[in-house]
Amino acid sequence: MKIVRVLIVLVLASCAIGGAWYLNRLGGDDAAYYGYVEGEYINLSAPASGVLDSLMVRRGTRVKAGAPLFTIDTTTASAERARAVAAKARAEANLADLTKGARPEEIRVQSEQLAEAAAALKNAEIELKRQESLKGTEVFIQAKYDTALAARDQAAARVKALSATIKVSHLPARDDRIDAASRAVAEADAAIKTADRRLAELQPAAPVDAMVQDTYYLPGAWVPGNMAVVTLLPDDKRKLRFFVPQSQIAKLQMGQEVSFSCDGCKAGLKATVSYIAPEAEYTPPVIYSAESREKLVFLVEAQINGGALLPVGLPIEIEK
């Protein structure tokens, strides 16, 4: 029993000494600030469910911005884009047809009909003049004259109508029909852009230079929509998280540059303070009192300068 009591006393003494050392390191004027490297991740997923056709990256490797990551089955999306392209071609052809007027072949037929009508008018005028020359003679017949006059007027009207038809044939369609056709072309173009976007979402690329933190499916697996397939750790999203005692927090400012070190790291590493917590927290769980305020610490974050790619979770020491 005495041995047990001695061991308990030694353990309690060690804890007391260790706690005192920690608080001294944390709160002393010359103490360093301790923390670790943290990362902000990007989860890449597809908006629609499908079979994972291919996975182009492996966990732990690095990728450059724009590098392909994976592909979800694009059969349906490709078919939708093909339909959109065909619809745009039809809409453009219709618009072009409305803005051109009649085809040359149609105008040529109308011209031939006009020539035929002009010849008929000439014959009708000749017959009308012959009937007029018989007026006052015994062979003049009023009915024949009236028939000739009507035939001449009919032939003249046909020539006028065909001339107007040819003139109209050279004109484009009405403005409202052209506007409707133009809107159809714009709608088809928007459908193509939507299909292109969908295809891009099914085969995403790395948005930035990054490390592949993890992959979650193998090729051939069914991937639910909006479920992460690849997680990236961007090179510029590694930061330091450390804790500063309340007695020292006023010395730090946003944008301030600090020096830090870590095991196995090169000398002279720098970081820029990017966040200072607005509220304090306790190192151990204690009851707040005036005597325990030396245990208050503030969380501080700092962006690593110089592009050092330190592993997440690595302990660091901020040099004061």
C-alpha positions as CSV (number, residue, x, y, z in Angstrom):
1,M,0.0,0.0,0.0
2,K,2.9,2.4,0.8
3,I,4.3,1.7,-2.6
4,V,1.0,2.5,-4.3
5,R,0.8,5.8,-2.3
6,V,4.3,6.7,-3.3
7,L,3.4,6.0,-7.0
8,I,0.3,8.1,-6.7
9,V,2.2,11.0,-5.2
10,L,4.9,10.8,-7.9
11,V,2.2,10.8,-10.6
12,L,0.5,13.8,-9.1
13,A,3.7,15.6,-8.7
14,S,4.7,14.9,-12.3
15,C,1.3,16.2,-13.5
16,A,1.7,19.3,-11.4
17,I,5.2,19.9,-12.7
18,G,4.1,19.3,-16.3
19,G,1.0,21.5,-16.0
20,A,3.1,24.3,-14.5
21,W,5.7,23.9,-17.3
22,Y,2.9,24.0,-19.9
23,L,1.3,27.1,-18.5
24,N,4.7,28.8,-18.2
25,R,5.5,28.0,-21.8
26,L,2.0,29.2,-22.9
27,G,1.9,32.3,-20.9
28,G,5.4,33.5,-20.5
29,D,6.6,36.5,-22.4
30,D,9.3,34.5,-24.2
31,A,7.1,31.5,-24.8
32,A,6.4,30.2,-28.2
33,Y,2.9,29.5,-29.6
34,Y,2.1,26.0,-30.6
35,G,-0.2,24.6,-33.2
36,Y,-0.4,22.5,-36.4
37,V,-0.9,22.6,-40.1
38,E,-4.5,22.6,-41.3
39,G,-5.9,22.2,-44.8
40,E,-9.1,23.3,-46.6
41,Y,-10.4,20.6,-49.0
42,I,-12.4,20.6,-52.2
43,N,-14.8,17.7,-52.8
44,L,-15.4,16.9,-56.5
45,S,-18.6,15.2,-57.5
46,A,-21.0,14.9,-60.4
47,P,-24.6,16.3,-60.3
48,A,-26.1,13.2,-61.7
49,S,-25.9,9.5,-60.8
50,G,-24.1,7.1,-63.1
51,V,-21.4,4.5,-63.6
52,L,-17.8,5.7,-63.0
53,D,-16.2,5.1,-66.4
54,S,-12.7,6.1,-65.4
55,L,-10.6,7.4,-62.5
56,M,-7.5,9.3,-63.7
57,V,-5.9,10.0,-60.3
58,R,-4.6,8.1,-57.3
59,R,-4.6,9.1,-53.7
60,G,-1.5,10.9,-52.6
61,T,-0.5,12.1,-56.1
62,R,-0.3,15.7,-57.2
63,V,-2.4,17.2,-60.1
64,K,-2.1,20.4,-62.1
65,A,-5.0,22.8,-62.7
66,G,-7.0,21.5,-65.6
67,A,-6.0,17.9,-65.3
68,P,-8.9,15.4,-65.7
69,L,-10.0,13.6,-62.5
70,F,-12.7,11.2,-63.4
71,T,-15.6,10.5,-65.9
72,I,-19.1,9.5,-65.1
73,D,-21.0,7.7,-68.0
74,T,-21.7,10.4,-70.6
75,T,-24.0,8.4,-73.0
76,T,-27.2,10.3,-72.1
77,A,-25.5,13.7,-71.9
78,S,-23.8,13.2,-75.3
79,A,-27.1,12.2,-76.9
80,E,-28.7,15.3,-75.5
81,R,-26.0,17.5,-77.0
82,A,-26.4,15.8,-80.4
83,R,-30.1,16.6,-80.3
84,A,-29.4,20.2,-79.4
85,V,-26.9,20.5,-82.3
86,A,-29.5,19.1,-84.7
87,A,-32.2,21.4,-83.4
88,K,-29.9,24.4,-83.9
89,A,-29.1,23.4,-87.5
90,R,-32.9,23.2,-88.3
91,A,-33.5,26.5,-86.6
92,E,-30.7,28.2,-88.6
93,A,-31.9,26.7,-91.9
94,N,-35.4,28.0,-91.2
95,L,-34.2,31.4,-90.4
96,A,-32.0,31.5,-93.5
97,D,-35.0,30.5,-95.6
98,L,-37.2,33.2,-94.2
99,T,-34.6,35.9,-94.8
100,K,-33.8,34.9,-98.4
101,G,-37.3,35.1,-100.0
102,A,-38.4,32.6,-102.7
103,R,-35.9,30.2,-104.3
104,P,-34.5,31.1,-107.8
105,E,-36.4,28.2,-109.3
106,E,-39.7,29.5,-107.9
107,I,-39.0,32.9,-109.2
108,R,-38.1,31.5,-112.7
109,V,-41.5,29.6,-112.8
110,Q,-43.3,32.8,-111.9
111,S,-41.4,34.8,-114.6
112,E,-42.5,32.2,-117.2
113,Q,-46.1,32.5,-116.0
114,L,-45.8,36.3,-116.3
115,A,-44.5,36.0,-119.8
116,E,-47.4,33.8,-120.7
117,A,-49.9,36.2,-119.2
118,A,-48.3,39.1,-121.1
119,A,-48.7,37.2,-124.3
120,A,-52.3,36.5,-123.5
121,L,-52.9,40.2,-122.7
122,K,-51.4,41.2,-126.1
123,N,-53.7,38.9,-127.9
124,A,-56.7,40.2,-125.9
125,E,-55.8,43.8,-126.8
126,I,-55.5,42.9,-130.5
127,E,-59.0,41.2,-130.4
128,L,-60.5,44.2,-128.6
129,K,-59.1,46.6,-131.2
130,R,-60.5,44.5,-134.0
131,Q,-63.9,44.5,-132.3
132,E,-63.7,48.3,-131.8
133,S,-62.9,48.8,-135.5
134,L,-66.2,47.1,-136.4
135,K,-68.3,49.6,-134.5
136,G,-70.8,51.4,-136.8
137,T,-70.8,48.5,-139.3
138,E,-73.4,45.8,-140.0
139,V,-71.1,43.1,-138.7
140,F,-70.5,44.7,-135.3
141,I,-71.9,42.6,-132.5
142,Q,-72.0,44.1,-129.1
143,A,-71.7,40.8,-127.3
144,K,-68.5,40.0,-129.0
145,Y,-67.1,43.4,-128.2
146,D,-68.0,43.0,-124.5
147,T,-66.4,39.5,-124.4
148,A,-63.2,40.9,-125.9
149,L,-63.2,43.8,-123.5
150,A,-63.6,41.4,-120.5
151,A,-60.9,39.1,-121.8
152,R,-58.5,42.1,-122.1
153,D,-59.2,43.3,-118.6
154,Q,-58.8,39.8,-117.2
155,A,-55.4,39.3,-119.0
156,A,-54.3,42.7,-117.7
157,A,-55.3,41.8,-114.2
158,R,-53.3,38.5,-114.4
159,V,-50.2,40.3,-115.6
160,K,-50.5,42.8,-112.7
161,A,-51.0,40.0,-110.1
162,L,-48.0,37.9,-111.4
163,S,-45.8,41.0,-111.4
164,A,-46.7,41.7,-107.8
165,T,-46.1,38.1,-106.9
166,I,-42.6,38.2,-108.3
167,K,-41.8,41.4,-106.4
168,V,-43.0,39.9,-103.2
169,S,-41.0,36.7,-103.8
170,H,-37.8,38.7,-103.6
171,L,-38.7,40.0,-100.1
172,P,-37.9,38.1,-96.8
173,A,-40.7,36.9,-94.5
174,R,-42.5,39.2,-92.2
175,D,-40.6,40.6,-89.3
176,D,-42.5,38.7,-86.6
177,R,-41.8,35.4,-88.3
178,I,-38.1,36.3,-88.6
179,D,-38.0,37.3,-84.9
180,A,-39.6,34.0,-83.9
181,A,-37.0,32.1,-86.0
182,S,-34.2,34.0,-84.5
183,R,-35.4,33.2,-81.0
184,A,-35.5,29.5,-82.0
185,V,-31.9,29.7,-83.0
186,A,-31.0,31.4,-79.7
187,E,-32.9,28.7,-77.7
188,A,-31.1,25.9,-79.5
189,D,-27.8,27.6,-78.9
190,A,-28.6,27.8,-75.2
191,A,-29.5,24.1,-75.2
192,I,-26.1,23.3,-76.6
193,K,-24.4,25.3,-73.9
194,T,-26.4,23.5,-71.2
195,A,-25.4,20.1,-72.7
196,D,-21.8,21.2,-72.8
197,R,-22.0,22.2,-69.2
198,R,-23.5,18.9,-68.2
199,L,-20.8,17.0,-70.1
200,A,-18.1,19.0,-68.3
201,E,-19.7,18.3,-64.9
202,L,-19.7,14.5,-65.7
203,Q,-15.9,14.7,-66.4
204,P,-14.5,17.4,-64.1
205,A,-10.9,18.7,-64.1
206,A,-8.8,19.9,-61.2
207,P,-9.7,23.6,-60.6
208,V,-6.2,24.4,-59.1
209,D,-2.8,22.7,-58.5
210,A,-3.5,20.3,-55.6
211,M,-2.7,17.0,-54.0
212,V,-5.3,14.2,-54.3
213,Q,-6.3,13.7,-50.6
214,D,-8.6,10.7,-51.3
215,T,-10.7,8.8,-53.8
216,Y,-13.9,7.0,-52.9
217,Y,-15.0,4.8,-55.9
218,L,-13.4,2.5,-58.4
219,P,-14.2,2.4,-62.1
220,G,-17.4,0.4,-62.8
221,A,-19.0,1.5,-59.5
222,W,-22.4,3.2,-59.4
223,V,-21.9,6.8,-58.1
224,P,-24.9,8.6,-56.6
225,G,-25.4,12.2,-57.7
226,N,-23.6,14.9,-55.7
227,M,-21.5,12.3,-53.8
228,A,-17.7,13.1,-53.7
229,V,-15.6,11.0,-55.9
230,V,-12.3,12.8,-55.4
231,T,-11.1,15.1,-52.6
232,L,-8.3,17.6,-53.3
233,L,-6.1,19.6,-51.0
234,P,-5.2,22.8,-53.0
235,D,-1.6,24.0,-52.7
236,D,-2.7,27.4,-51.5
237,K,-5.2,26.2,-48.9
238,R,-2.7,25.0,-46.3
239,K,-2.6,27.2,-43.2
240,L,-1.3,27.2,-39.6
241,R,-3.6,27.0,-36.6
242,F,-2.1,27.9,-33.3
243,F,-3.2,29.2,-29.9
244,V,-2.1,32.4,-28.2
245,P,-2.6,33.2,-24.5
246,Q,-4.8,36.2,-23.7
247,S,-1.9,38.1,-22.3
248,Q,-0.2,38.0,-25.7
249,I,-3.0,38.2,-28.2
250,A,-3.0,42.0,-28.4
251,K,0.5,41.8,-29.9
252,L,-0.8,40.0,-33.0
253,Q,-2.6,41.9,-35.9
254,M,-4.3,40.8,-39.1
255,G,-1.8,40.7,-41.9
256,Q,1.2,40.4,-39.5
257,E,4.0,38.1,-40.7
258,V,5.2,35.5,-38.2
259,S,8.1,33.0,-38.3
260,F,7.5,29.4,-37.5
261,S,9.4,26.1,-37.4
262,C,8.6,22.4,-37.5
263,D,10.5,19.1,-37.2
264,G,12.5,18.4,-40.4
265,C,11.4,21.7,-42.0
266,K,13.8,24.2,-43.6
267,A,14.7,27.3,-41.6
268,G,13.2,30.7,-42.2
269,L,9.5,29.7,-42.8
270,K,7.0,32.6,-42.7
271,A,3.2,32.9,-42.5
272,T,0.8,35.8,-42.5
273,V,-1.9,36.1,-39.9
274,S,-5.3,35.7,-41.6
275,Y,-7.7,35.1,-38.7
276,I,-7.9,35.9,-35.0
277,A,-10.7,34.4,-33.1
278,P,-13.1,37.0,-31.6
279,E,-13.6,34.9,-28.5
280,A,-11.3,33.1,-26.1
281,E,-11.4,29.5,-25.1
282,Y,-9.8,27.5,-22.2
283,T,-6.9,25.1,-22.4
284,P,-8.2,22.7,-19.7
285,P,-11.9,22.7,-18.6
286,V,-11.9,25.1,-15.6
287,I,-14.4,27.4,-13.9
288,Y,-13.9,31.0,-15.0
289,S,-12.4,33.2,-12.3
290,A,-10.0,36.1,-12.2
291,E,-7.3,33.7,-11.0
292,S,-7.7,31.4,-14.1
293,R,-7.6,34.0,-16.9
294,E,-4.0,33.0,-17.7
295,K,-5.5,29.8,-19.1
296,L,-7.5,31.7,-21.7
297,V,-6.2,31.3,-25.3
298,F,-7.3,32.6,-28.7
299,L,-7.3,30.6,-31.9
300,V,-5.2,32.2,-34.7
301,E,-4.8,31.2,-38.3
302,A,-2.0,32.2,-40.7
303,Q,-1.5,31.5,-44.4
304,I,1.8,29.9,-45.2
305,N,4.1,32.1,-47.3
306,G,6.4,30.9,-50.1
307,G,4.3,27.9,-51.1
308,A,5.7,25.4,-48.6
309,L,3.7,22.2,-49.0
310,L,3.7,21.0,-45.4
311,P,1.7,17.9,-44.4
312,V,-1.6,18.4,-42.7
313,G,-1.5,17.7,-39.0
314,L,2.3,18.6,-38.7
315,P,3.0,20.3,-35.3
316,I,4.5,23.7,-35.6
317,E,6.0,26.3,-33.3
318,I,5.5,30.0,-33.8
319,E,8.6,31.9,-33.0
320,K,8.1,35.1,-31.0
